[in-house]
Amino acid sequence: HQLHIGVEESFAPALKAHPALRVAPERLEALAQRLQNAGCRVIWDDSLTPTKRFFTDDPWGNRLELIAAQ
């Protein structure tokens, strides 16, 4: 799959609306660690227990959700 992102001159990042991307459950924690190692903010959210997920931001400040595939 591909996610195409475009930025316009009057761009304002979405703070609540966001895409959610499914990740193989066994790869979710490694992905979070890789993002943190690259200097990205990772915010884990356990409100959907037992589903594991975290939020991060794309380079333009948009919120992204990475969620363990079920």
HELIX and SHEET records of a PDB file:
HELIX    1   1 PRO A   25  ARG A   27  5                                   3    
HELIX    2   2 LEU A   28  ASN A   37  1                                  10    
SHEET    1   A 4 ALA A  20  VAL A  23  0                                        
SHEET    2   A 4 ARG A  63  ALA A  68  1                                        
SHEET    3   A 4 ARG A  53  ASP A  57 -1                                        
SHEET    4   A 4 ILE A  43  ASP A  45 -1                                        
END                                                                             
